Amino acid sequence: MAEILVPLILLFTIALVKKIPKIGGDIRIALIVAAVSSAIISGLNPGETVLAFIDGIDRLSWVIMLSVFGSLYAESQVKLGAMETTLNSLRAAFGNSPKGLIIAIFITLIIAGSFLGDAIAAATVIGFLVIHSLTELKLKPEQIGMIILLGASIGSIMPPITQGVFLSASLVGTDPNPVIKLAFITVTFGAIIAMLESFRFVRGKKMPSELIPDKSVLQILKERWKTLIPLLVLIAIVMANTLFEYNIFTEITFLATVLTPLQEIPILQGVTFQVVSAIIVAILVSFLFPSVHKQTKGVIKNGLAKVSKTVQIQLSAGIMVGVFYASGLIDKVAMMTESLASSMVKVGGAFAMVVIGMLTGSQTTAQSVIVTFLGPMLENMSVDPTLIALGASHIAAAGQNMPPVGLTAFVICGLIGGILNQKVDPLKVMMLALPNSLFFLAIGLFVWFL
């Protein structure tokens, strides 16, 4: 029993008790301490422990690679001007009315969130582009915060580049493609709900003349279409595989020759995952443009900086996962739950994931801590692994925005307050976003109980 309880107690104590000197609240240290304690109690020797570390990181390697290269790609697109082109094009298409402008902003935030896989990073990258426009619509700062919060958060689990779904599938050990297809439907529906929720903020308002685009979509694209080339390349590669089952990385001999040897190398094999490989190709295309390759250092530095904490958490989670599997702890926890009511496990697991997500502002952390144990338990209860992964990603996404202490909302409110020089109440932002958070929580629980 000690080999189960001690690592778990250490994990949750360090992660949640922020008053512990130096290490309190640091999820990275919590994960590593739990791993090391499990290795010691289970009697793993140093060699076995190191192999367990490598195995665990390898299990999450494609998620880690997705985060790294997704962030580099997003940074290259900012330098290229692709995000500005996207926003201006959407504004020209929808922006002749306040509701249309909100749709354009949501779509831009969702695209950015999908690229970065992190709500805070997406809000930071795109937030400064849209805050003044929303202010011109006479929206309250908290309403602006709600739009940015939901747009960025929904983007973080929006397919096809969906770090949240990929992480849950990896932790469960299932093929992500069926999960992605279901997530297309559920996340898109959640995005529509978020937009409809936001429309009430502009009911009866007219579009300020200075916000009405002075160019058509065709005029903008005629001038700036080249900035969208890497994005179009990425979309074409991903959609060719998703819709037509044509994978250029196996069908094209040169690409297959480059990637096949990497599939045999632990951790590095993460780059051979089809979406990661597609992002790398898009990055290489981006560096053909002078505006990007002249700022190579900045792209790499800023891109890695924005995803640094997420990757550190993922590496730490990989270490813990590897040790827990090597020590047999995962199997023992799953066996102990066989006598428990399935509803108790599902509801309790969802509650724990929401709490962790709320306290850390990260669906990555929530899933890394909870799904590691919960996945095998739910599989023992005959829940379809695809539905386990889908539900976990949605519940974690809901948790990161929940009141009263959602970290993401605090960061966004700080950003808005700094730009507008006004005090922004993060609790009000979270409460405005609560209906959407409850929608994702309900979807997650629903698929677990099917």
C-alpha positions in Angstrom: 0.0 0.0 0.0 2.9 2.4 0.8 4.2 2.1 -2.7 0.9 3.6 -3.9 0.1 6.1 -1.2 3.5 7.7 -0.7 4.0 8.8 -4.3 0.5 10.1 -4.6 0.6 12.0 -1.3 3.9 13.6 -2.2 2.5 14.5 -5.7 -0.6 16.2 -4.5 1.0 17.8 -1.4 3.8 19.5 -3.3 1.5 20.5 -6.3 -1.3 22.0 -4.1 0.3 23.3 -0.9 2.0 26.5 -2.2 3.3 27.4 1.3 5.9 24.7 1.2 9.2 26.6 0.9 10.8 26.8 -2.6 8.9 23.8 -4.1 5.3 24.4 -3.1 3.0 24.6 -6.1 5.7 23.6 -8.6 4.0 20.8 -10.5 7.3 19.9 -12.2 9.0 19.1 -8.9 5.8 17.3 -7.7 5.9 15.0 -10.6 9.6 14.2 -10.3 9.4 13.7 -6.6 6.5 11.3 -7.0 8.5 9.4 -9.7 11.7 9.1 -7.6 9.8 8.0 -4.5 8.0 5.4 -6.5 11.3 4.1 -7.9 12.9 3.9 -4.4 9.9 2.2 -2.7 9.5 -0.3 -5.6 13.1 -1.2 -5.5 14.1 -0.1 -9.0 17.9 0.1 -9.4 19.5 3.2 -11.0 19.7 1.5 -14.4 16.1 0.5 -14.3 15.1 4.0 -13.2 16.9 5.7 -16.0 15.3 3.3 -18.5 11.9 4.1 -17.0 12.6 7.8 -17.4 13.4 7.3 -21.1 10.4 5.1 -21.6 8.0 7.6 -20.0 9.3 10.5 -22.0 9.2 8.4 -25.1 5.5 7.7 -24.5 4.8 11.4 -24.5 7.4 12.3 -27.1 5.1 13.2 -29.9 3.1 15.5 -27.6 6.3 17.2 -26.5 7.4 17.6 -30.1 4.0 18.9 -31.0 4.3 21.6 -28.3 7.9 22.6 -29.3 7.4 22.8 -33.1 3.8 24.1 -32.8 5.2 27.1 -30.8 8.0 27.6 -33.2 5.5 27.6 -36.1 3.2 30.0 -34.4 6.1 32.4 -33.7 7.2 32.2 -37.4 3.7 33.0 -38.5 3.6 36.1 -36.3 6.9 37.3 -37.8 5.6 36.5 -41.3 2.4 38.3 -40.7 0.1 35.4 -41.3 -1.9 36.0 -38.1 -2.5 39.6 -39.0 -3.5 38.5 -42.5 -5.9 36.0 -41.0 -7.5 38.5 -38.6 -7.8 41.2 -41.2 -9.3 38.8 -43.8 -11.8 37.5 -41.3 -12.7 41.1 -40.2 -13.3 42.0 -43.9 -15.5 38.9 -44.3 -17.5 39.2 -41.1 -16.5 42.5 -39.6 -19.1 44.9 -41.0 -21.2 44.3 -37.8 -20.2 43.9 -34.1 -21.3 40.3 -34.2 -19.2 39.7 -37.3 -16.1 41.2 -35.6 -16.6 38.9 -32.6 -16.7 35.9 -35.0 -13.5 37.0 -36.7 -11.7 37.5 -33.3 -12.9 34.1 -32.1 -11.7 32.3 -35.2 -8.3 34.0 -35.0 -7.9 33.1 -31.3 -8.9 29.5 -32.0 -6.4 29.2 -34.8 -3.7 30.6 -32.6 -4.7 28.4 -29.7 -4.6 25.3 -31.9 -1.1 26.2 -33.1 0.3 26.8 -29.7 -1.7 24.2 -27.7 -1.8 26.6 -24.8 -4.5 29.1 -23.9 -2.2 31.5 -22.0 0.3 31.7 -24.9 -2.5 32.2 -27.5 -4.1 34.9 -25.5 -0.7 36.7 -25.2 0.1 36.3 -28.9 -3.3 37.5 -30.2 -4.7 39.4 -27.3 -2.9 42.7 -28.0 -4.2 42.6 -31.6 -7.9 42.6 -30.6 -8.2 44.3 -27.3 -8.5 47.9 -28.7 -11.0 46.7 -31.4 -13.3 45.2 -28.7 -12.9 48.4 -26.6 -14.2 50.4 -29.5 -17.3 48.3 -29.4 -17.8 49.7 -25.8 -17.4 46.2 -24.3 -16.5 46.1 -20.6 -13.0 44.8 -19.8 -14.4 41.7 -18.2 -16.4 40.9 -21.4 -13.2 41.4 -23.5 -11.5 39.0 -21.1 -14.2 36.4 -21.5 -13.9 36.5 -25.3 -10.1 36.1 -25.2 -10.3 33.4 -22.5 -12.8 31.3 -24.3 -11.3 31.8 -27.8 -7.8 30.8 -26.7 -8.9 27.9 -24.5 -11.2 26.4 -27.1 -8.3 26.8 -29.6 -6.0 24.8 -27.3 -8.1 21.6 -27.9 -9.3 22.4 -31.4 -8.2 19.8 -34.1 -6.3 19.2 -36.2 -3.4 20.5 -34.1 -4.8 19.8 -30.7 -2.3 19.4 -28.0 -5.0 18.6 -25.4 -6.5 15.7 -27.4 -3.1 14.4 -28.4 -1.9 14.4 -24.7 -5.0 12.6 -23.5 -4.7 10.0 -26.3 -1.0 9.5 -25.4 -1.6 9.1 -21.7 -4.4 6.6 -22.4 -2.3 4.8 -25.1 -4.8 5.0 -27.9 -4.8 6.1 -31.5 -5.5 9.9 -31.5 -7.2 9.9 -35.0 -10.7 8.7 -33.9 -10.5 11.0 -30.9 -9.7 14.0 -33.2 -12.7 13.2 -35.5 -15.1 13.3 -32.5 -13.4 16.4 -31.1 -13.9 18.2 -34.4 -17.6 18.0 -33.7 -17.7 18.7 -30.0 -15.1 21.5 -29.9 -16.7 23.3 -32.9 -20.0 23.1 -31.2 -18.4 24.6 -28.1 -16.9 27.4 -30.2 -20.3 28.2 -31.6 -21.8 28.4 -28.2 -19.1 30.7 -27.0 -19.7 33.1 -30.0 -23.5 33.1 -29.3 -22.8 33.8 -25.6 -20.7 36.8 -26.6 -23.3 38.3 -29.0 -25.3 39.6 -26.0 -22.4 42.0 -25.3 -23.1 43.9 -28.5 -26.8 43.6 -28.7 -28.2 46.9 -30.1 -24.8 48.3 -30.8 -23.6 49.7 -34.2 -20.2 49.2 -35.7 -17.9 52.2 -35.2 -16.9 53.5 -38.6 -13.2 53.3 -37.8 -13.5 49.5 -37.3 -15.2 48.8 -40.6 -12.6 47.3 -42.9 -11.6 49.6 -45.8 -10.6 46.6 -48.0 -12.4 43.5 -49.2 -11.2 40.0 -48.5 -10.0 39.7 -52.1 -8.0 42.9 -51.8 -6.3 41.8 -48.6 -5.5 38.4 -50.0 -4.2 39.9 -53.2 -1.8 42.0 -51.3 -0.8 39.4 -48.5 -1.6 35.9 -49.9 2.1 35.0 -49.7 2.0 35.2 -45.9 -0.6 32.3 -45.9 1.5 29.9 -47.9 3.0 28.0 -44.9 -0.5 27.7 -43.3 -1.9 26.4 -46.6 0.9 23.8 -46.8 0.2 22.7 -43.3 -3.6 22.4 -43.9 -3.1 20.6 -47.2 -0.8 17.9 -45.6 -3.0 17.4 -42.6 -6.3 17.3 -44.6 -4.8 15.0 -47.2 -4.3 12.4 -44.5 -7.5 13.1 -42.6 -9.9 13.2 -45.5 -8.1 11.0 -48.2 -5.8 8.9 -46.0 -2.8 10.1 -48.1 0.3 10.5 -45.9 3.0 12.3 -47.8 5.6 11.1 -45.2 5.1 7.5 -46.2 4.0 8.0 -49.9 6.9 10.3 -50.9 10.1 8.3 -51.0 12.5 11.1 -49.9 10.4 12.0 -46.8 10.0 8.3 -45.9 13.7 7.8 -46.2 14.4 10.7 -43.8 11.8 9.8 -41.2 11.8 6.0 -41.1 15.2 5.7 -39.3 13.9 8.2 -36.7 11.0 5.9 -35.8 13.5 3.5 -34.1 15.0 6.2 -31.9 13.3 6.7 -28.5 12.0 10.3 -27.9 13.2 11.5 -31.3 10.6 9.3 -32.9 8.1 12.0 -31.7 9.0 14.1 -34.8 7.7 11.3 -37.1 4.1 11.7 -35.9 2.3 13.0 -39.0 1.0 16.3 -37.6 4.4 17.1 -36.1 6.1 16.3 -39.4 3.6 18.5 -41.2 4.3 21.4 -38.8 8.1 21.0 -39.4 7.6 21.2 -43.2 5.5 24.4 -42.7 8.2 25.9 -40.5 10.8 25.2 -43.2 8.6 26.8 -45.8 8.2 29.8 -43.5 12.0 30.3 -43.3 12.0 30.8 -47.1 10.6 34.2 -46.5 13.0 37.0 -45.6 10.8 38.4 -42.8 11.2 35.1 -41.0 14.7 33.9 -41.8 16.2 37.4 -41.0 14.7 36.9 -37.5 15.7 33.3 -37.0 17.2 33.9 -33.6 14.1 35.7 -32.4 11.7 33.0 -33.8 13.6 30.2 -32.0 14.1 32.1 -28.8 10.6 33.4 -28.5 9.0 30.2 -29.7 10.8 28.1 -27.2 10.3 30.6 -24.3 6.5 30.6 -24.8 6.3 26.8 -24.6 9.1 26.2 -22.1 7.0 25.6 -19.0 4.5 23.4 -20.8 7.4 21.2 -22.1 9.0 21.0 -18.7 5.7 19.8 -17.3 5.4 17.3 -20.1 9.0 16.0 -19.5 8.3 15.7 -15.8 5.0 13.9 -16.5 6.8 11.5 -18.8 9.4 10.7 -16.1 6.6 10.0 -13.7 4.6 7.9 -16.1 7.6 5.8 -17.0 8.4 5.0 -13.4 4.8 4.3 -12.5 4.6 1.8 -15.3 8.0 0.2 -14.5 7.1 -0.1 -10.8 3.7 -1.7 -11.5 1.9 1.2 -9.7 -0.5 1.9 -12.5 -1.7 -1.7 -12.6 -2.0 -1.9 -8.8 -4.1 1.3 -8.7 -6.4 0.0 -11.5 -6.8 -3.4 -9.6 -7.7 -1.6 -6.4 -10.6 0.2 -8.1 -12.3 -2.9 -9.4 -14.5 -3.0 -6.3 -15.5 0.7 -6.6 -18.6 1.9 -8.3 -17.8 3.1 -11.8 -19.8 6.3 -11.3 -17.7 7.1 -8.2 -14.5 6.8 -10.2 -15.7 8.8 -13.1 -17.2 11.7 -11.1 -14.3 11.7 -8.6 -11.7 11.7 -11.4 -13.5 14.5 -13.3 -13.6 16.5 -10.1 -9.9 16.0 -9.4 -9.0 17.0 -13.0 -11.2 20.2 -12.7 -9.5 21.2 -9.4 -6.0 20.7 -10.8 -6.8 22.5 -14.0 -8.3 25.4 -12.1 -5.4 25.8 -9.7 -2.7 25.5 -12.4 -4.5 27.1 -15.3 -3.3 24.3 -17.4 -5.1 21.4 -19.0 -1.6 19.9 -19.6 -1.0 19.7 -15.9 -4.5 18.4 -15.1 -4.2 15.6 -17.6 -0.6 14.7 -16.7 -1.5 14.3 -13.0 -4.9 12.6 -13.2 -5.2 10.7 -16.5 -2.0 8.8 -15.8 -4.0 6.9 -13.1 -7.5 7.4 -14.3 -7.1 6.1 -17.8 -6.2 2.5 -16.8 -9.0 2.6 -14.2 -11.6 3.5 -16.7 -10.3 0.9 -19.2 -10.8 -1.7 -16.4 -14.4 -0.5 -16.3 -14.8 -1.2 -20.0 -14.9 2.4 -21.1 -13.8 2.8 -24.7 -10.2 4.3 -24.8 -11.3 6.7 -27.5 -14.0 8.1 -25.2 -11.6 8.2 -22.2 -9.2 10.4 -24.2 -12.0 12.6 -25.6 -13.6 13.1 -22.2 -10.3 13.8 -20.4 -9.3 16.5 -22.9 -12.7 18.2 -22.5 -12.9 18.0 -18.7 -9.3 19.4 -18.4 -10.2 22.2 -20.8 -13.2 23.1 -18.7 -11.1 23.0 -15.5 -8.5 25.5 -16.6 -11.2 28.2 -16.8 -13.2 27.4 -13.7 -13.8 29.9 -10.9 -12.7 31.0 -8.4 -8.9 30.7 -9.1 -8.5 29.9 -12.8 -4.9 31.0 -13.5 -5.5 31.6 -17.2 -8.1 34.3 -16.5 -5.7 36.1 -14.1 -3.1 36.3 -16.8 -5.5 37.6 -19.4 -6.9 40.2 -17.0 -3.4 41.4 -16.3 -2.8 41.7 -20.1 -6.1 43.7 -20.6 -5.5 45.8 -17.5 -2.0 46.7 -18.7 -3.2 47.8 -22.1 -6.3 49.7 -21.1 -4.9 50.9 -17.7 -8.0 49.6 -16.0 -8.7 47.1 -13.2 -10.2 43.9 -14.6 -11.9 41.5 -12.3 -10.8 37.9 -13.1 -13.6 36.3 -11.1 -16.2 38.1 -13.3 -14.4 36.9 -16.4 -14.5 33.3 -15.1 -18.2 33.6 -14.2 -18.9 34.9 -17.7 -17.1 31.9 -19.2 -18.7 29.4 -16.8 -21.5 28.3 -19.1 -19.0 27.3 -21.7 -16.8 25.6 -19.1 -19.8 23.6 -17.9 -20.6 22.6 -21.5 -17.1 21.0 -21.9 -17.4 19.4 -18.5 -20.8 17.9 -19.4 -19.4 16.6 -22.7 -16.5 14.9 -20.9 -18.8 13.2 -18.3 -21.3 12.2 -21.0 -18.9 10.3 -23.1 -17.4 8.6 -20.0 -20.9 7.4 -19.0 -21.9 6.1 -22.5 
